[in-house]
Each structure stands twice: as C-alpha cells, then as structure tokens.
Amino acid sequence: MSKDKKIKVECFTSNLCSNCKQAKTVLTEVIEVIGAEYFELEFIDVIKNIDRSVEAGVLTTPSLLVNLQLVCSTFPSPAALNEILKTSLNDYCQQAAIRDI
C-alpha cells in the first residue's frame, strides 16, 4: 500500500456522549498498534457537523466509518475494533495488489 493511500477512519462523537472520550482513546491506541501509517483518522463532532453525520447515516455516538462505510453504530470492544481494522487493512492491501497486477 502506498503511503499516500490510507484507510479513512471516521469516528463520530459528541461532547454529550459518555462513551465518546473512551472511544477516542481506544480507537487511537488500536490504530497505533496496527500501524498508524496505514490509517487516516478523523474525529467528527456530530453537533458541529450535522450534515456530514446525516449523510453518513450516523444515528448514535460513537459511530465508526471505515472508507465511508458505517461499520459500527455502537462502539465495539477493543478486540472487535482490532479485528474490524485489521480486516479492513487486509482487504485494502489485497485490492491494491490486484490493481498492481
């Protein structure tokens, strides 16, 4: 995978959400363990970005999008999050390899 092509991870949060602060910490830590160089991480406040939140189909916080696909509307456990992101990375690498053939 080239360094300029990264997996886009968007975490939709709110200051009113009791789980969002922990979700930010866990998501950042999991991405660091897997390899931060492969991911573009963005935290999006649903209140300040209501149009983007609606467009993404976000109904609850924290919610997680990977490459513009809603993958979790409630935040997963660290183990499940690790599996989701590793699967996304594997899929992305396989698609990149196919394009290079």
N, CA and C atoms as a LAMMPS dump frame, in Angstrom:
ITEM: TIMESTEP
0
ITEM: NUMBER OF ATOMS
303
ITEM: BOX BOUNDS ff ff ff
-5.0000000000000000e+02 5.0000000000000000e+02
-5.0000000000000000e+02 5.0000000000000000e+02
-5.0000000000000000e+02 5.0000000000000000e+02
ITEM: ATOMS id mol type element x y z
1 1 1 N 0.849 -1.169 0
2 1 2 C 0 0 0
3 1 3 C 0.893 1.229 0
4 2 1 N 0.583 2.174 -0.853
5 2 2 C 1.393 3.389 -0.884
6 2 3 C 1.05 4.26 0.316
7 3 1 N 2.023 5.054 0.727
8 3 2 C 1.851 5.889 1.913
9 3 3 C 0.791 6.972 1.716
10 4 1 N 0.539 7.383 0.45
11 4 2 C -0.452 8.426 0.231
12 4 3 C -1.87 7.876 0.188
13 5 1 N -2.041 6.59 0.042
14 5 2 C -3.36 5.956 0.055
15 5 3 C -3.552 5.303 1.411
16 6 1 N -4.421 5.867 2.202
17 6 2 C -4.648 5.355 3.544
18 6 3 C -6.108 4.965 3.715
19 7 1 N -6.339 4.124 4.693
20 7 2 C -7.698 3.737 5.042
21 7 3 C -8.291 4.87 5.87
22 8 1 N -9.411 5.388 5.411
23 8 2 C -10.046 6.51 6.099
24 8 3 C -10.932 5.976 7.221
25 9 1 N -10.656 6.423 8.429
26 9 2 C -11.433 6.032 9.609
27 9 3 C -12.016 7.301 10.214
28 10 1 N -13.343 7.322 10.301
29 10 2 C -14.03 8.474 10.869
30 10 3 C -14.817 8.016 12.093
31 11 1 N -14.581 8.674 13.191
32 11 2 C -15.293 8.375 14.429
33 11 3 C -16.188 9.562 14.754
34 12 1 N -17.484 9.326 14.754
35 12 2 C -18.46 10.375 15.037
36 12 3 C -18.729 10.394 16.531
37 13 1 N -18.517 11.561 17.135
38 13 2 C -18.617 11.704 18.579
39 13 3 C -19.437 12.934 18.951
40 14 1 N -19.688 13.065 20.25
41 14 2 C -20.369 14.231 20.788
42 14 3 C -19.824 14.509 22.182
43 15 1 N -19.753 15.764 22.539
44 15 2 C -19.332 16.125 23.89
45 15 3 C -20.352 15.669 24.931
46 16 1 N -21.574 15.405 24.498
47 16 2 C -22.627 14.962 25.408
48 16 3 C -22.626 13.449 25.61
49 17 1 N -21.799 12.742 24.857
50 17 2 C -21.744 11.28 24.877
51 17 3 C -20.789 10.802 25.97
52 18 1 N -21.306 9.958 26.854
53 18 2 C -20.476 9.469 27.96
54 18 3 C -19.43 8.452 27.507
55 19 1 N -19.631 7.796 26.368
56 19 2 C -18.688 6.787 25.876
57 19 3 C -17.685 7.32 24.856
58 20 1 N -17.878 8.525 24.386
59 20 2 C -17.063 9.031 23.28
60 20 3 C -15.605 9.276 23.655
61 21 1 N -15.354 9.771 24.848
62 21 2 C -13.967 10.029 25.245
63 21 3 C -13.18 8.724 25.273
64 22 1 N -13.763 7.678 25.843
65 22 2 C -13.095 6.379 25.879
66 22 3 C -12.94 5.819 24.469
67 23 1 N -13.951 6.004 23.625
68 23 2 C -13.878 5.514 22.245
69 23 3 C -12.716 6.163 21.505
70 24 1 N -12.508 7.455 21.691
71 24 2 C -11.388 8.16 21.055
72 24 3 C -10.056 7.556 21.487
73 25 1 N -9.936 7.317 22.787
74 25 2 C -8.689 6.764 23.32
75 25 3 C -8.437 5.362 22.781
76 26 1 N -9.454 4.508 22.835
77 26 2 C -9.309 3.121 22.382
78 26 3 C -9.002 3.085 20.889
79 27 1 N -9.717 3.855 20.093
80 27 2 C -9.509 3.864 18.651
81 27 3 C -8.088 4.316 18.313
82 28 1 N -7.625 5.361 18.95
83 28 2 C -6.269 5.852 18.712
84 28 3 C -5.238 4.787 19.079
85 29 1 N -5.438 4.127 20.221
86 29 2 C -4.497 3.093 20.659
87 29 3 C -4.479 1.9 19.714
88 30 1 N -5.644 1.443 19.279
89 30 2 C -5.708 0.289 18.376
90 30 3 C -5.038 0.611 17.05
91 31 1 N -5.277 1.794 16.526
92 31 2 C -4.646 2.195 15.265
93 31 3 C -3.132 2.276 15.424
94 32 1 N -2.669 2.77 16.549
95 32 2 C -1.224 2.83 16.799
96 32 3 C -0.61 1.427 16.805
97 33 1 N -1.302 0.471 17.409
98 33 2 C -0.798 -0.904 17.486
99 33 3 C -0.758 -1.55 16.102
100 34 1 N -1.817 -1.367 15.322
101 34 2 C -1.886 -1.981 13.987
102 34 3 C -0.894 -1.316 13.041
103 35 1 N -0.794 -0.009 13.117
104 35 2 C 0.106 0.742 12.235
105 35 3 C -0.532 2.036 11.78
106 36 1 N -0.257 3.098 12.484
107 36 2 C -0.873 4.4 12.201
108 36 3 C -0.588 4.885 10.78
109 37 1 N 0.509 4.412 10.199
110 37 2 C 0.868 4.859 8.85
111 37 3 C -0.131 4.393 7.783
112 38 1 N -0.975 3.436 8.123
113 38 2 C -1.948 2.902 7.166
114 38 3 C -3.309 3.58 7.249
115 39 1 N -3.513 4.406 8.258
116 39 2 C -4.834 4.963 8.526
117 39 3 C -4.822 6.478 8.546
118 40 1 N -5.922 7.047 8.093
119 40 2 C -6.196 8.477 8.237
120 40 3 C -7.366 8.579 9.21
121 41 1 N -7.103 9.008 10.416
122 41 2 C -8.103 9.039 11.482
123 41 3 C -8.644 10.439 11.662
124 42 1 N -9.974 10.523 11.717
125 42 2 C -10.621 11.814 11.935
126 42 3 C -11.757 11.634 12.938
127 43 1 N -11.805 12.534 13.9
128 43 2 C -12.911 12.562 14.855
129 43 3 C -13.854 13.678 14.429
130 44 1 N -15.122 13.354 14.297
131 44 2 C -16.108 14.307 13.797
132 44 3 C -17.175 14.527 14.858
133 45 1 N -17.347 15.767 15.251
134 45 2 C -18.373 16.139 16.221
135 45 3 C -19.72 16.199 15.501
136 46 1 N -20.673 15.375 15.937
137 46 2 C -21.963 15.299 15.245
138 46 3 C -22.762 16.594 15.349
139 47 1 N -22.568 17.338 16.412
140 47 2 C -23.292 18.597 16.585
141 47 3 C -22.762 19.656 15.61
142 48 1 N -21.459 19.742 15.495
143 48 2 C -20.849 20.738 14.611
144 48 3 C -20.918 20.335 13.142
145 49 1 N -21.1 19.051 12.875
146 49 2 C -21.108 18.531 11.501
147 49 3 C -22.357 17.698 11.249
148 50 1 N -23.495 18.287 11.512
149 50 2 C -24.755 17.551 11.418
150 50 3 C -25.024 17.048 10
151 51 1 N -24.715 17.843 8.993
152 51 2 C -24.951 17.41 7.615
153 51 3 C -24.106 16.184 7.268
154 52 1 N -22.852 16.199 7.644
155 52 2 C -21.966 15.046 7.384
156 52 3 C -22.446 13.82 8.154
157 53 1 N -22.91 14.018 9.372
158 53 2 C -23.396 12.92 10.195
159 53 3 C -24.628 12.27 9.566
160 54 1 N -25.557 13.083 9.106
161 54 2 C -26.77 12.572 8.462
162 54 3 C -26.406 11.851 7.168
163 55 1 N -25.531 12.443 6.388
164 55 2 C -25.087 11.843 5.129
165 55 3 C -24.468 10.459 5.362
166 56 1 N -23.74 10.316 6.461
167 56 2 C -23.068 9.052 6.777
168 56 3 C -24.012 8.026 7.399
169 57 1 N -25.201 8.448 7.788
170 57 2 C -26.151 7.53 8.406
171 57 3 C -25.938 7.34 9.896
172 58 1 N -25.255 8.281 10.514
173 58 2 C -24.962 8.19 11.941
174 58 3 C -26.212 8.561 12.738
175 59 1 N -26.624 7.622 13.599
176 59 2 C -27.793 7.859 14.447
177 59 3 C -27.431 7.915 15.923
178 60 1 N -26.29 7.323 16.273
179 60 2 C -25.848 7.296 17.662
180 60 3 C -24.351 7.588 17.72
181 61 1 N -23.894 7.958 18.897
182 61 2 C -22.463 8.161 19.092
183 61 3 C -21.988 7.244 20.209
184 62 1 N -20.761 6.81 20.114
185 62 2 C -19.845 6.963 18.991
186 62 3 C -20.18 5.987 17.867
187 63 1 N -20.022 6.433 16.638
188 63 2 C -20.187 5.589 15.452
189 63 3 C -18.899 5.629 14.648
190 64 1 N -18.678 4.566 13.89
191 64 2 C -17.416 4.417 13.183
192 64 3 C -17.651 4.122 11.711
193 65 1 N -16.992 4.907 10.856
194 65 2 C -16.992 4.658 9.424
195 65 3 C -15.58 4.279 9.007
196 66 1 N -15.486 3.291 8.139
197 66 2 C -14.209 2.904 7.559
198 66 3 C -14.378 2.973 6.049
199 67 1 N -13.56 3.803 5.414
200 67 2 C -13.661 4.033 3.967
201 67 3 C -15.089 4.345 3.549
202 68 1 N -15.68 5.259 4.294
203 68 2 C -17.019 5.809 4.022
204 68 3 C -18.163 4.821 4.254
205 69 1 N -17.892 3.684 4.859
206 69 2 C -18.942 2.708 5.179
207 69 3 C -19.137 2.66 6.685
208 70 1 N -20.381 2.788 7.107
209 70 2 C -20.706 2.695 8.518
210 70 3 C -20.496 1.258 8.969
211 71 1 N -19.547 1.029 9.854
212 71 2 C -19.241 -0.325 10.314
213 71 3 C -19.725 -0.58 11.732
214 72 1 N -19.925 0.476 12.502
215 72 2 C -20.403 0.313 13.88
216 72 3 C -21.252 1.517 14.266
217 73 1 N -22.47 1.257 14.712
218 73 2 C -23.293 2.352 15.211
219 73 3 C -23.29 2.397 16.735
220 74 1 N -22.652 1.433 17.34
221 74 2 C -22.281 1.492 18.755
222 74 3 C -20.824 1.058 18.792
223 75 1 N -20.07 1.625 19.678
224 75 2 C -18.635 1.377 19.631
225 75 3 C -18.314 -0.034 20.096
226 76 1 N -17.491 -0.75 19.33
227 76 2 C -17.167 -2.14 19.67
228 76 3 C -16.122 -2.243 20.786
229 77 1 N -15.95 -3.433 21.28
230 77 2 C -14.888 -3.688 22.258
231 77 3 C -13.538 -3.478 21.574
232 78 1 N -12.477 -3.289 22.349
233 78 2 C -11.154 -3.143 21.736
234 78 3 C -10.782 -4.333 20.842
235 79 1 N -11.119 -5.547 21.273
236 79 2 C -10.803 -6.739 20.461
237 79 3 C -11.573 -6.727 19.15
238 80 1 N -12.852 -6.375 19.201
239 80 2 C -13.663 -6.317 17.983
240 80 3 C -13.183 -5.187 17.07
241 81 1 N -12.825 -4.072 17.643
242 81 2 C -12.301 -2.952 16.863
243 81 3 C -11.005 -3.34 16.168
244 82 1 N -10.14 -4.012 16.884
245 82 2 C -8.889 -4.507 16.32
246 82 3 C -9.177 -5.404 15.117
247 83 1 N -10.129 -6.304 15.251
248 83 2 C -10.485 -7.218 14.157
249 83 3 C -11.064 -6.456 12.962
250 84 1 N -11.934 -5.494 13.21
251 84 2 C -12.529 -4.688 12.14
252 84 3 C -11.444 -3.96 11.346
253 85 1 N -10.523 -3.324 12.046
254 85 2 C -9.487 -2.543 11.367
255 85 3 C -8.465 -3.43 10.675
256 86 1 N -8.117 -4.562 11.265
257 86 2 C -7.198 -5.487 10.595
258 86 3 C -7.829 -6.066 9.338
259 87 1 N -9.105 -6.403 9.404
260 87 2 C -9.811 -6.908 8.226
261 87 3 C -9.845 -5.84 7.138
262 88 1 N -10.121 -4.606 7.514
263 88 2 C -10.129 -3.503 6.544
264 88 3 C -8.764 -3.322 5.912
265 89 1 N -7.72 -3.431 6.716
266 89 2 C -6.358 -3.3 6.195
267 89 3 C -6.03 -4.441 5.245
268 90 1 N -6.363 -5.661 5.615
269 90 2 C -6.122 -6.81 4.735
270 90 3 C -6.872 -6.675 3.419
271 91 1 N -8.15 -6.286 3.488
272 91 2 C -8.951 -6.106 2.271
273 91 3 C -8.347 -5.025 1.384
274 92 1 N -7.935 -3.934 2.011
275 92 2 C -7.376 -2.819 1.271
276 92 3 C -6.07 -3.22 0.582
277 93 1 N -5.229 -3.974 1.286
278 93 2 C -3.965 -4.421 0.705
279 93 3 C -4.197 -5.392 -0.451
280 94 1 N -5.169 -6.275 -0.31
281 94 2 C -5.487 -7.214 -1.384
282 94 3 C -5.993 -6.476 -2.614
283 95 1 N -6.846 -5.492 -2.427
284 95 2 C -7.35 -4.714 -3.56
285 95 3 C -6.222 -3.947 -4.23
286 96 1 N -5.315 -3.407 -3.456
287 96 2 C -4.179 -2.676 -4.014
288 96 3 C -3.282 -3.622 -4.817
289 97 1 N -3.092 -4.835 -4.324
290 97 2 C -2.254 -5.819 -5.033
291 97 3 C -2.889 -6.22 -6.36
292 98 1 N -4.199 -6.357 -6.378
293 98 2 C -4.905 -6.718 -7.608
294 98 3 C -4.754 -5.601 -8.641
295 99 1 N -4.854 -4.344 -8.2
296 99 2 C -4.704 -3.209 -9.12
297 99 3 C -3.311 -3.138 -9.708
298 100 1 N -2.319 -3.619 -8.954
299 100 2 C -0.924 -3.543 -9.421
300 100 3 C -0.56 -4.649 -10.405
301 101 1 N -1.43 -5.642 -10.546
302 101 2 C -1.123 -6.767 -11.449
303 101 3 C -1.232 -6.324 -12.897
